[in-house]
Amino acid sequence: MRVRARDPAGDDQILLGENLELLPRFADGSFQLIYIDPPFNTGRTQTRRTLRAVRAEDGERVGFAGRRYSTTLLSRSSYGDQHHDYVAFLEPRLQHAHRLLAREGTLYFHIDYREAHRCKLLLDEIFGPECFLNEIIWAYDYGGRSKRRWPAKHDTILVYVRDPDAYHFDSEEVDREPYMAPGLVTPEKAAAGKLPTDVWWHTIVPTNGTEKTGYPTQKPAGIVRRMVLASTRPGDRCLDFFAGSGTLGAVAAAHGRSYVLIDSNPEAVRVMRERLGARGRGGGRASAAGAG
Ligand SMILES: C[S@@+](CC[C@H](N)C(=O)[O-])C[C@H]1O[C@@H](n2cnc3c(N)ncnc32)[C@H](O)[C@@H]1O
């Protein structure tokens, strides 16, 4: 019989702290899904500024049709993103991820192209290459374009399962995509759309949408939703121990899963509490706005 990877208390949690110190608190096999999006080791401080622009004749910014705007800084959030030995930083944390996954569980590990190869070798070592399920490419189209090389417009999501003979995966739960050439399939198939592949085209978090929290490097709920719907059932428990703005929690709450979110940055915890309610899920569906 399947043992649900759910905490009997079912409590959603948002925890402030160094993840390596907090992870030993949780029992082996207690999560059905772990999504992590660690700092990418860019060597920079990740900062996001939220500005308010107001029309003003003498404003310092020029917008559409030459209109001038003056801007005020509403908030700034940031965190450091540099580790001298990135693999050594990740290794003990990924050991915990392996230990914490339920037998049917799945890890989604989000990383950028500069570190993906090193991380895959590390994950092969910890999980075993037989537990590697997919390399998902999240492709977006935003920001500047280098003229000196092909502009990098994707992140990599490495997917590992705890047990290749037991993992849960239900592609029918996931949103479908339009066919590229709908004329080549039957009208019924074209109307239903196709199952997503391992290449996911999805916009970044829209700068003016309700989903935007203002936290740097916030990931779109749309990509996390696919992971949650395919790899968990309602009532399952999800973990993100590099949680940032709490995207995983927002998606989990909107779909009847519980969550534990950990971040060492007090600003992240503030943003998550605002997004999800003070006690985690408290405040109900409305507090998970933009995640559904
Ligand atoms: C790339 S962001 C995560 C963004 C998140 N996926 C979202 O959608 O908002 C990485 C986060 O990891 C946190 N972090 C970095 N090192 C940490 C550590 N050792 N323990 C806990 N959190 C950490 C940072 O504060 C940052 O918020």
The ligand as a Tripos MOL2 file, in Angstrom:
@<TRIPOS>MOLECULE
LIG
   27    29     1     0     0
SMALL
NO_CHARGES

@<TRIPOS>ATOM
      1 C1         17.2410   31.7270   -6.7370 C.3       1 LIG1
      2 S1         16.5050   32.1600   -5.2040 S.3       1 LIG1
      3 C2         15.0310   31.1840   -5.1700 C.3       1 LIG1
      4 C3         13.8940   31.8270   -5.9180 C.3       1 LIG1
      5 C4         12.5900   31.0390   -5.8200 C.3       1 LIG1
      6 N1         12.6230   29.8250   -6.6110 N.3       1 LIG1
      7 C5         11.3880   31.8700   -6.2290 C.2       1 LIG1
      8 O1         10.6270   31.4730   -7.1460 O.co2     1 LIG1
      9 O2         11.2260   32.9420   -5.6690 O.co2     1 LIG1
     10 C6         17.5630   31.3240   -4.0430 C.3       1 LIG1
     11 C7         17.2410   31.5720   -2.5930 C.3       1 LIG1
     12 O3         18.0830   30.7390   -1.7850 O.3       1 LIG1
     13 C8         18.3210   31.4110   -0.5460 C.3       1 LIG1
     14 N2         19.5080   30.7800    0.0840 N.ar      1 LIG1
     15 C9         20.7860   30.8280   -0.3540 C.ar      1 LIG1
     16 N3         21.5820   30.0810    0.4520 N.ar      1 LIG1
     17 C10        20.7670   29.5460    1.4040 C.ar      1 LIG1
     18 C11        20.9970   28.6730    2.5100 C.ar      1 LIG1
     19 N4         22.2100   28.1950    2.7610 N.pl3     1 LIG1
     20 N5         19.9360   28.3290    3.2880 N.ar      1 LIG1
     21 C12        18.6790   28.7970    3.0130 C.ar      1 LIG1
     22 N6         18.4120   29.6210    1.9750 N.ar      1 LIG1
     23 C13        19.4350   29.9830    1.1640 C.ar      1 LIG1
     24 C14        18.5200   32.8730   -0.9500 C.3       1 LIG1
     25 O4         18.2510   33.7410    0.1320 O.3       1 LIG1
     26 C15        17.4960   33.0050   -2.0790 C.3       1 LIG1
     27 O5         16.2640   33.5280   -1.5970 O.3       1 LIG1
@<TRIPOS>BOND
     1     1     2 1
     2     2     3 1
     3     2    10 1
     4     3     4 1
     5     4     5 1
     6     5     6 1
     7     5     7 1
     8     7     8 2
     9     7     9 1
    10    10    11 1
    11    11    12 1
    12    11    26 1
    13    12    13 1
    14    13    14 1
    15    13    24 1
    16    14    15 ar
    17    14    23 ar
    18    15    16 ar
    19    16    17 ar
    20    17    18 ar
    21    17    23 ar
    22    18    19 1
    23    18    20 ar
    24    20    21 ar
    25    21    22 ar
    26    22    23 ar
    27    24    25 1
    28    24    26 1
    29    26    27 1
@<TRIPOS>SUBSTRUCTURE
     1 LIG1         1 GROUP 0 **** ****
